[in-house]
Amino acid sequence: MVCFCFLVDQRKEVRRSKPAAGTCSRCGGGASVADMKTATRFCFVPFYCKSWRAIVCTFCGAVLRSYHH
Ligand SMILES: [Zn+2]
């Protein structure tokens, strides 16, 4: 059996979002303020989790601005 325990992946997840003023510089779509959650997993076990807020494009998903805290 092959072990893939060296595998590290990261998931970015939008927990909630609401419309915000501004447009995307990439596609011109509408922006929204989103509460993001980034989970880093090692060997499919989450070991690091970070919550942050960002302004993202609702159309293409680009992160226009992020607020780390
Ligand atoms: Zn966009």
PDB file of the backbone (N, CA, C, O) and the ligand in Angstrom, with CONECT records:
HET     ZN  A 101       1
ATOM      1  N   MET A   1       0.832  -1.192   0.000  1.00  0.00           N
ATOM      2  CA  MET A   1       0.000   0.000   0.000  1.00  0.00           C
ATOM      3  C   MET A   1       0.878   1.258   0.000  1.00  0.00           C
ATOM      4  O   MET A   1       1.806   1.391   0.798  1.00  0.00           O
ATOM      5  N   VAL A   2       0.560   2.156  -0.903  1.00  0.00           N
ATOM      6  CA  VAL A   2       1.354   3.384  -1.009  1.00  0.00           C
ATOM      7  C   VAL A   2       0.837   4.408  -0.011  1.00  0.00           C
ATOM      8  O   VAL A   2      -0.369   4.611   0.130  1.00  0.00           O
ATOM      9  N   CYS A   3       1.765   5.043   0.671  1.00  0.00           N
ATOM     10  CA  CYS A   3       1.377   6.051   1.651  1.00  0.00           C
ATOM     11  C   CYS A   3       1.545   7.449   1.068  1.00  0.00           C
ATOM     12  O   CYS A   3       2.608   7.787   0.549  1.00  0.00           O
ATOM     13  N   PHE A   4       0.503   8.250   1.154  1.00  0.00           N
ATOM     14  CA  PHE A   4       0.551   9.614   0.635  1.00  0.00           C
ATOM     15  C   PHE A   4       0.631  10.637   1.769  1.00  0.00           C
ATOM     16  O   PHE A   4       0.096  11.741   1.663  1.00  0.00           O
ATOM     17  N   CYS A   5       1.296  10.260   2.838  1.00  0.00           N
ATOM     18  CA  CYS A   5       1.317  11.104   4.022  1.00  0.00           C
ATOM     19  C   CYS A   5       2.108  12.399   3.850  1.00  0.00           C
ATOM     20  O   CYS A   5       2.022  13.291   4.694  1.00  0.00           O
ATOM     21  N   PHE A   6       2.868  12.508   2.778  1.00  0.00           N
ATOM     22  CA  PHE A   6       3.580  13.761   2.546  1.00  0.00           C
ATOM     23  C   PHE A   6       2.660  14.804   1.947  1.00  0.00           C
ATOM     24  O   PHE A   6       3.047  15.958   1.761  1.00  0.00           O
ATOM     25  N   LEU A   7       1.448  14.394   1.648  1.00  0.00           N
ATOM     26  CA  LEU A   7       0.518  15.276   0.970  1.00  0.00           C
ATOM     27  C   LEU A   7       0.023  16.393   1.887  1.00  0.00           C
ATOM     28  O   LEU A   7      -0.505  16.153   2.973  1.00  0.00           O
ATOM     29  N   VAL A   8       0.213  17.603   1.417  1.00  0.00           N
ATOM     30  CA  VAL A   8      -0.293  18.771   2.132  1.00  0.00           C
ATOM     31  C   VAL A   8      -1.171  19.553   1.169  1.00  0.00           C
ATOM     32  O   VAL A   8      -0.751  19.888   0.062  1.00  0.00           O
ATOM     33  N   ASP A   9      -2.373  19.834   1.593  1.00  0.00           N
ATOM     34  CA  ASP A   9      -3.200  20.656   0.717  1.00  0.00           C
ATOM     35  C   ASP A   9      -3.891  21.739   1.524  1.00  0.00           C
ATOM     36  O   ASP A   9      -3.955  21.690   2.752  1.00  0.00           O
ATOM     37  N   GLN A  10      -4.395  22.694   0.810  1.00  0.00           N
ATOM     38  CA  GLN A  10      -4.997  23.847   1.455  1.00  0.00           C
ATOM     39  C   GLN A  10      -6.356  24.107   0.825  1.00  0.00           C
ATOM     40  O   GLN A  10      -6.505  24.114  -0.397  1.00  0.00           O
ATOM     41  N   ARG A  11      -7.338  24.319   1.685  1.00  0.00           N
ATOM     42  CA  ARG A  11      -8.682  24.595   1.186  1.00  0.00           C
ATOM     43  C   ARG A  11      -9.102  25.997   1.576  1.00  0.00           C
ATOM     44  O   ARG A  11      -8.941  26.414   2.723  1.00  0.00           O
ATOM     45  N   LYS A  12      -9.635  26.707   0.625  1.00  0.00           N
ATOM     46  CA  LYS A  12     -10.126  28.044   0.880  1.00  0.00           C
ATOM     47  C   LYS A  12     -11.635  27.990   0.780  1.00  0.00           C
ATOM     48  O   LYS A  12     -12.200  27.497  -0.196  1.00  0.00           O
ATOM     49  N   GLU A  13     -12.267  28.505   1.804  1.00  0.00           N
ATOM     50  CA  GLU A  13     -13.701  28.333   1.898  1.00  0.00           C
ATOM     51  C   GLU A  13     -14.358  29.661   2.255  1.00  0.00           C
ATOM     52  O   GLU A  13     -13.875  30.381   3.129  1.00  0.00           O
ATOM     53  N   VAL A  14     -15.439  29.978   1.594  1.00  0.00           N
ATOM     54  CA  VAL A  14     -16.178  31.192   1.918  1.00  0.00           C
ATOM     55  C   VAL A  14     -17.304  30.816   2.863  1.00  0.00           C
ATOM     56  O   VAL A  14     -18.173  30.012   2.525  1.00  0.00           O
ATOM     57  N   ARG A  15     -17.280  31.400   4.040  1.00  0.00           N
ATOM     58  CA  ARG A  15     -18.295  31.048   5.019  1.00  0.00           C
ATOM     59  C   ARG A  15     -19.545  31.892   4.831  1.00  0.00           C
ATOM     60  O   ARG A  15     -20.665  31.387   4.911  1.00  0.00           O
ATOM     61  N   ARG A  16     -19.353  33.149   4.586  1.00  0.00           N
ATOM     62  CA  ARG A  16     -20.505  34.000   4.307  1.00  0.00           C
ATOM     63  C   ARG A  16     -20.027  35.242   3.564  1.00  0.00           C
ATOM     64  O   ARG A  16     -18.871  35.647   3.684  1.00  0.00           O
ATOM     65  N   SER A  17     -20.904  35.818   2.819  1.00  0.00           N
ATOM     66  CA  SER A  17     -20.508  37.008   2.082  1.00  0.00           C
ATOM     67  C   SER A  17     -21.695  37.933   1.917  1.00  0.00           C
ATOM     68  O   SER A  17     -22.850  37.508   1.936  1.00  0.00           O
ATOM     69  N   LYS A  18     -21.384  39.193   1.758  1.00  0.00           N
ATOM     70  CA  LYS A  18     -22.431  40.166   1.500  1.00  0.00           C
ATOM     71  C   LYS A  18     -21.906  41.193   0.504  1.00  0.00           C
ATOM     72  O   LYS A  18     -20.703  41.446   0.446  1.00  0.00           O
ATOM     73  N   PRO A  19     -22.802  41.783  -0.277  1.00  0.00           N
ATOM     74  CA  PRO A  19     -22.371  42.718  -1.318  1.00  0.00           C
ATOM     75  C   PRO A  19     -21.593  43.896  -0.761  1.00  0.00           C
ATOM     76  O   PRO A  19     -21.896  44.399   0.321  1.00  0.00           O
ATOM     77  N   ALA A  20     -20.590  44.331  -1.506  1.00  0.00           N
ATOM     78  CA  ALA A  20     -19.791  45.478  -1.102  1.00  0.00           C
ATOM     79  C   ALA A  20     -19.657  46.427  -2.285  1.00  0.00           C
ATOM     80  O   ALA A  20     -19.873  46.044  -3.434  1.00  0.00           O
ATOM     81  N   ALA A  21     -19.300  47.659  -1.987  1.00  0.00           N
ATOM     82  CA  ALA A  21     -19.084  48.631  -3.051  1.00  0.00           C
ATOM     83  C   ALA A  21     -17.788  48.305  -3.775  1.00  0.00           C
ATOM     84  O   ALA A  21     -16.832  47.813  -3.176  1.00  0.00           O
ATOM     85  N   GLY A  22     -17.772  48.582  -5.055  1.00  0.00           N
ATOM     86  CA  GLY A  22     -16.554  48.360  -5.817  1.00  0.00           C
ATOM     87  C   GLY A  22     -16.734  47.287  -6.875  1.00  0.00           C
ATOM     88  O   GLY A  22     -17.678  46.498  -6.846  1.00  0.00           O
ATOM     89  N   THR A  23     -15.804  47.287  -7.800  1.00  0.00           N
ATOM     90  CA  THR A  23     -15.846  46.294  -8.869  1.00  0.00           C
ATOM     91  C   THR A  23     -14.500  45.601  -8.990  1.00  0.00           C
ATOM     92  O   THR A  23     -13.475  46.105  -8.530  1.00  0.00           O
ATOM     93  N   CYS A  24     -14.529  44.460  -9.605  1.00  0.00           N
ATOM     94  CA  CYS A  24     -13.329  43.663  -9.796  1.00  0.00           C
ATOM     95  C   CYS A  24     -12.432  44.318 -10.842  1.00  0.00           C
ATOM     96  O   CYS A  24     -12.910  44.752 -11.890  1.00  0.00           O
ATOM     97  N   SER A  25     -11.123  44.390 -10.557  1.00  0.00           N
ATOM     98  CA  SER A  25     -10.191  45.002 -11.499  1.00  0.00           C
ATOM     99  C   SER A  25      -9.875  44.047 -12.641  1.00  0.00           C
ATOM    100  O   SER A  25      -9.295  44.452 -13.648  1.00  0.00           O
ATOM    101  N   ARG A  26     -10.247  42.801 -12.492  1.00  0.00           N
ATOM    102  CA  ARG A  26      -9.917  41.803 -13.506  1.00  0.00           C
ATOM    103  C   ARG A  26     -11.040  41.623 -14.525  1.00  0.00           C
ATOM    104  O   ARG A  26     -10.801  41.593 -15.732  1.00  0.00           O
ATOM    105  N   CYS A  27     -12.284  41.501 -14.014  1.00  0.00           N
ATOM    106  CA  CYS A  27     -13.378  41.218 -14.932  1.00  0.00           C
ATOM    107  C   CYS A  27     -14.497  42.246 -14.854  1.00  0.00           C
ATOM    108  O   CYS A  27     -15.422  42.214 -15.666  1.00  0.00           O
ATOM    109  N   GLY A  28     -14.425  43.166 -13.880  1.00  0.00           N
ATOM    110  CA  GLY A  28     -15.456  44.187 -13.771  1.00  0.00           C
ATOM    111  C   GLY A  28     -16.707  43.712 -13.063  1.00  0.00           C
ATOM    112  O   GLY A  28     -17.714  44.421 -13.049  1.00  0.00           O
ATOM    113  N   GLY A  29     -16.666  42.547 -12.485  1.00  0.00           N
ATOM    114  CA  GLY A  29     -17.813  41.994 -11.764  1.00  0.00           C
ATOM    115  C   GLY A  29     -17.998  42.667 -10.419  1.00  0.00           C
ATOM    116  O   GLY A  29     -17.167  43.471  -9.998  1.00  0.00           O
ATOM    117  N   GLY A  30     -19.074  42.341  -9.757  1.00  0.00           N
ATOM    118  CA  GLY A  30     -19.378  42.930  -8.461  1.00  0.00           C
ATOM    119  C   GLY A  30     -18.518  42.358  -7.350  1.00  0.00           C
ATOM    120  O   GLY A  30     -18.143  41.186  -7.371  1.00  0.00           O
ATOM    121  N   ALA A  31     -18.212  43.213  -6.374  1.00  0.00           N
ATOM    122  CA  ALA A  31     -17.403  42.761  -5.249  1.00  0.00           C
ATOM    123  C   ALA A  31     -18.289  42.435  -4.060  1.00  0.00           C
ATOM    124  O   ALA A  31     -19.398  42.955  -3.943  1.00  0.00           O
ATOM    125  N   SER A  32     -17.799  41.576  -3.180  1.00  0.00           N
ATOM    126  CA  SER A  32     -18.525  41.291  -1.957  1.00  0.00           C
ATOM    127  C   SER A  32     -17.543  41.055  -0.822  1.00  0.00           C
ATOM    128  O   SER A  32     -16.427  40.579  -1.031  1.00  0.00           O
ATOM    129  N   VAL A  33     -17.981  41.395   0.384  1.00  0.00           N
ATOM    130  CA  VAL A  33     -17.154  41.156   1.561  1.00  0.00           C
ATOM    131  C   VAL A  33     -17.413  39.732   2.019  1.00  0.00           C
ATOM    132  O   VAL A  33     -18.556  39.350   2.270  1.00  0.00           O
ATOM    133  N   ALA A  34     -16.364  38.959   2.125  1.00  0.00           N
ATOM    134  CA  ALA A  34     -16.530  37.553   2.475  1.00  0.00           C
ATOM    135  C   ALA A  34     -15.699  37.183   3.697  1.00  0.00           C
ATOM    136  O   ALA A  34     -14.555  37.612   3.849  1.00  0.00           O
ATOM    137  N   ASP A  35     -16.302  36.379   4.558  1.00  0.00           N
ATOM    138  CA  ASP A  35     -15.554  35.798   5.663  1.00  0.00           C
ATOM    139  C   ASP A  35     -14.973  34.486   5.151  1.00  0.00           C
ATOM    140  O   ASP A  35     -15.704  33.545   4.844  1.00  0.00           O
ATOM    141  N   MET A  36     -13.664  34.441   5.065  1.00  0.00           N
ATOM    142  CA  MET A  36     -12.993  33.280   4.500  1.00  0.00           C
ATOM    143  C   MET A  36     -12.414  32.399   5.595  1.00  0.00           C
ATOM    144  O   MET A  36     -12.122  32.854   6.701  1.00  0.00           O
ATOM    145  N   LYS A  37     -12.260  31.149   5.260  1.00  0.00           N
ATOM    146  CA  LYS A  37     -11.612  30.220   6.172  1.00  0.00           C
ATOM    147  C   LYS A  37     -10.638  29.394   5.350  1.00  0.00           C
ATOM    148  O   LYS A  37     -11.013  28.766   4.360  1.00  0.00           O
ATOM    149  N   THR A  38      -9.392  29.404   5.773  1.00  0.00           N
ATOM    150  CA  THR A  38      -8.390  28.602   5.087  1.00  0.00           C
ATOM    151  C   THR A  38      -7.973  27.474   6.005  1.00  0.00           C
ATOM    152  O   THR A  38      -7.535  27.701   7.133  1.00  0.00           O
ATOM    153  N   ALA A  39      -8.112  26.279   5.519  1.00  0.00           N
ATOM    154  CA  ALA A  39      -7.723  25.116   6.305  1.00  0.00           C
ATOM    155  C   ALA A  39      -6.586  24.399   5.604  1.00  0.00           C
ATOM    156  O   ALA A  39      -6.707  24.009   4.443  1.00  0.00           O
ATOM    157  N   THR A  40      -5.493  24.230   6.306  1.00  0.00           N
ATOM    158  CA  THR A  40      -4.368  23.486   5.763  1.00  0.00           C
ATOM    159  C   THR A  40      -4.396  22.086   6.345  1.00  0.00           C
ATOM    160  O   THR A  40      -4.479  21.902   7.559  1.00  0.00           O
ATOM    161  N   ARG A  41      -4.326  21.119   5.477  1.00  0.00           N
ATOM    162  CA  ARG A  41      -4.407  19.740   5.931  1.00  0.00           C
ATOM    163  C   ARG A  41      -3.133  18.990   5.591  1.00  0.00           C
ATOM    164  O   ARG A  41      -2.556  19.162   4.518  1.00  0.00           O
ATOM    165  N   PHE A  42      -2.719  18.180   6.499  1.00  0.00           N
ATOM    166  CA  PHE A  42      -1.583  17.315   6.268  1.00  0.00           C
ATOM    167  C   PHE A  42      -2.054  15.883   6.434  1.00  0.00           C
ATOM    168  O   PHE A  42      -2.554  15.499   7.492  1.00  0.00           O
ATOM    169  N   CYS A  43      -1.893  15.114   5.403  1.00  0.00           N
ATOM    170  CA  CYS A  43      -2.335  13.726   5.458  1.00  0.00           C
ATOM    171  C   CYS A  43      -3.843  13.660   5.757  1.00  0.00           C
ATOM    172  O   CYS A  43      -4.312  12.793   6.493  1.00  0.00           O
ATOM    173  N   PHE A  44      -4.579  14.605   5.161  1.00  0.00           N
ATOM    174  CA  PHE A  44      -6.032  14.698   5.288  1.00  0.00           C
ATOM    175  C   PHE A  44      -6.507  15.031   6.696  1.00  0.00           C
ATOM    176  O   PHE A  44      -7.697  14.923   6.991  1.00  0.00           O
ATOM    177  N   VAL A  45      -5.588  15.434   7.565  1.00  0.00           N
ATOM    178  CA  VAL A  45      -5.959  15.837   8.914  1.00  0.00           C
ATOM    179  C   VAL A  45      -5.729  17.347   9.037  1.00  0.00           C
ATOM    180  O   VAL A  45      -4.596  17.807   8.899  1.00  0.00           O
ATOM    181  N   PRO A  46      -6.768  18.110   9.291  1.00  0.00           N
ATOM    182  CA  PRO A  46      -6.585  19.556   9.439  1.00  0.00           C
ATOM    183  C   PRO A  46      -5.694  19.861  10.635  1.00  0.00           C
ATOM    184  O   PRO A  46      -5.941  19.386  11.743  1.00  0.00           O
ATOM    185  N   PHE A  47      -4.648  20.667  10.397  1.00  0.00           N
ATOM    186  CA  PHE A  47      -3.768  21.011  11.518  1.00  0.00           C
ATOM    187  C   PHE A  47      -3.605  22.499  11.653  1.00  0.00           C
ATOM    188  O   PHE A  47      -3.023  22.975  12.629  1.00  0.00           O
ATOM    189  N   TYR A  48      -4.103  23.237  10.700  1.00  0.00           N
ATOM    190  CA  TYR A  48      -3.992  24.690  10.795  1.00  0.00           C
ATOM    191  C   TYR A  48      -5.215  25.313  10.147  1.00  0.00           C
ATOM    192  O   TYR A  48      -5.583  24.968   9.024  1.00  0.00           O
ATOM    193  N   CYS A  49      -5.840  26.235  10.867  1.00  0.00           N
ATOM    194  CA  CYS A  49      -7.057  26.845  10.374  1.00  0.00           C
ATOM    195  C   CYS A  49      -6.981  28.336  10.602  1.00  0.00           C
ATOM    196  O   CYS A  49      -6.595  28.790  11.680  1.00  0.00           O
ATOM    197  N   LYS A  50      -7.343  29.086   9.606  1.00  0.00           N
ATOM    198  CA  LYS A  50      -7.223  30.527   9.710  1.00  0.00           C
ATOM    199  C   LYS A  50      -8.492  31.176   9.176  1.00  0.00           C
ATOM    200  O   LYS A  50      -8.977  30.828   8.099  1.00  0.00           O
ATOM    201  N   SER A  51      -9.017  32.111   9.935  1.00  0.00           N
ATOM    202  CA  SER A  51     -10.184  32.850   9.474  1.00  0.00           C
ATOM    203  C   SER A  51      -9.765  34.249   9.098  1.00  0.00           C
ATOM    204  O   SER A  51      -8.992  34.883   9.817  1.00  0.00           O
ATOM    205  N   TRP A  52     -10.249  34.726   8.013  1.00  0.00           N
ATOM    206  CA  TRP A  52      -9.895  36.066   7.574  1.00  0.00           C
ATOM    207  C   TRP A  52     -11.024  36.639   6.751  1.00  0.00           C
ATOM    208  O   TRP A  52     -11.920  35.928   6.296  1.00  0.00           O
ATOM    209  N   ARG A  53     -10.956  37.930   6.575  1.00  0.00           N
ATOM    210  CA  ARG A  53     -11.986  38.626   5.824  1.00  0.00           C
ATOM    211  C   ARG A  53     -11.381  39.219   4.558  1.00  0.00           C
ATOM    212  O   ARG A  53     -10.265  39.738   4.578  1.00  0.00           O
ATOM    213  N   ALA A  54     -12.099  39.143   3.494  1.00  0.00           N
ATOM    214  CA  ALA A  54     -11.567  39.646   2.233  1.00  0.00           C
ATOM    215  C   ALA A  54     -12.674  40.201   1.373  1.00  0.00           C
ATOM    216  O   ALA A  54     -13.844  39.851   1.531  1.00  0.00           O
ATOM    217  N   ILE A  55     -12.291  41.066   0.466  1.00  0.00           N
ATOM    218  CA  ILE A  55     -13.223  41.524  -0.555  1.00  0.00           C
ATOM    219  C   ILE A  55     -12.914  40.696  -1.796  1.00  0.00           C
ATOM    220  O   ILE A  55     -11.813  40.751  -2.343  1.00  0.00           O
ATOM    221  N   VAL A  56     -13.895  39.940  -2.221  1.00  0.00           N
ATOM    222  CA  VAL A  56     -13.681  39.064  -3.367  1.00  0.00           C
ATOM    223  C   VAL A  56     -14.666  39.399  -4.480  1.00  0.00           C
ATOM    224  O   VAL A  56     -15.707  40.016  -4.252  1.00  0.00           O
ATOM    225  N   CYS A  57     -14.317  38.985  -5.666  1.00  0.00           N
ATOM    226  CA  CYS A  57     -15.197  39.177  -6.808  1.00  0.00           C
ATOM    227  C   CYS A  57     -16.224  38.046  -6.815  1.00  0.00           C
ATOM    228  O   CYS A  57     -15.876  36.872  -6.689  1.00  0.00           O
ATOM    229  N   THR A  58     -17.484  38.418  -6.964  1.00  0.00           N
ATOM    230  CA  THR A  58     -18.519  37.385  -6.968  1.00  0.00           C
ATOM    231  C   THR A  58     -18.549  36.634  -8.295  1.00  0.00           C
ATOM    232  O   THR A  58     -19.134  35.556  -8.393  1.00  0.00           O
ATOM    233  N   PHE A  59     -17.918  37.207  -9.307  1.00  0.00           N
ATOM    234  CA  PHE A  59     -17.969  36.579 -10.630  1.00  0.00           C
ATOM    235  C   PHE A  59     -16.808  35.622 -10.872  1.00  0.00           C
ATOM    236  O   PHE A  59     -17.020  34.456 -11.203  1.00  0.00           O
ATOM    237  N   CYS A  60     -15.568  36.119 -10.705  1.00  0.00           N
ATOM    238  CA  CYS A  60     -14.412  35.268 -11.017  1.00  0.00           C
ATOM    239  C   CYS A  60     -13.712  34.751  -9.761  1.00  0.00           C
ATOM    240  O   CYS A  60     -12.840  33.887  -9.849  1.00  0.00           O
ATOM    241  N   GLY A  61     -14.091  35.278  -8.589  1.00  0.00           N
ATOM    242  CA  GLY A  61     -13.509  34.754  -7.353  1.00  0.00           C
ATOM    243  C   GLY A  61     -12.172  35.357  -6.979  1.00  0.00           C
ATOM    244  O   GLY A  61     -11.535  34.896  -6.032  1.00  0.00           O
ATOM    245  N   ALA A  62     -11.734  36.369  -7.694  1.00  0.00           N
ATOM    246  CA  ALA A  62     -10.453  37.001  -7.386  1.00  0.00           C
ATOM    247  C   ALA A  62     -10.525  37.712  -6.033  1.00  0.00           C
ATOM    248  O   ALA A  62     -11.541  38.319  -5.693  1.00  0.00           O
ATOM    249  N   VAL A  63      -9.440  37.628  -5.272  1.00  0.00           N
ATOM    250  CA  VAL A  63      -9.367  38.341  -4.000  1.00  0.00           C
ATOM    251  C   VAL A  63      -8.863  39.745  -4.282  1.00  0.00           C
ATOM    252  O   VAL A  63      -7.715  39.937  -4.681  1.00  0.00           O
ATOM    253  N   LEU A  64      -9.729  40.719  -4.071  1.00  0.00           N
ATOM    254  CA  LEU A  64      -9.370  42.099  -4.384  1.00  0.00           C
ATOM    255  C   LEU A  64      -8.637  42.758  -3.236  1.00  0.00           C
ATOM    256  O   LEU A  64      -7.736  43.567  -3.453  1.00  0.00           O
ATOM    257  N   ARG A  65      -9.011  42.423  -2.030  1.00  0.00           N
ATOM    258  CA  ARG A  65      -8.357  42.986  -0.853  1.00  0.00           C
ATOM    259  C   ARG A  65      -8.600  42.027   0.309  1.00  0.00           C
ATOM    260  O   ARG A  65      -9.663  41.413   0.404  1.00  0.00           O
ATOM    261  N   SER A  66      -7.639  41.906   1.163  1.00  0.00           N
ATOM    262  CA  SER A  66      -7.832  41.021   2.307  1.00  0.00           C
ATOM    263  C   SER A  66      -7.461  41.718   3.590  1.00  0.00           C
ATOM    264  O   SER A  66      -6.534  42.526   3.640  1.00  0.00           O
ATOM    265  N   TYR A  67      -8.198  41.392   4.618  1.00  0.00           N
ATOM    266  CA  TYR A  67      -7.941  41.948   5.940  1.00  0.00           C
ATOM    267  C   TYR A  67      -7.521  40.815   6.854  1.00  0.00           C
ATOM    268  O   TYR A  67      -8.345  39.997   7.263  1.00  0.00           O
ATOM    269  N   HIS A  68      -6.249  40.768   7.169  1.00  0.00           N
ATOM    270  CA  HIS A  68      -5.792  39.711   8.070  1.00  0.00           C
ATOM    271  C   HIS A  68      -5.801  40.249   9.497  1.00  0.00           C
ATOM    272  O   HIS A  68      -5.436  41.398   9.748  1.00  0.00           O
ATOM    273  N   HIS A  69      -6.212  39.425  10.392  1.00  0.00           N
ATOM    274  CA  HIS A  69      -6.226  39.835  11.799  1.00  0.00           C
ATOM    275  C   HIS A  69      -6.054  38.647  12.700  1.00  0.00           C
ATOM    276  O   HIS A  69      -6.041  38.796  13.922  1.00  0.00           O
TER     277      HIS A  69
HETATM  278 ZN    ZN A 101     -13.664  39.315 -11.181  1.00  0.00          ZN2+
END
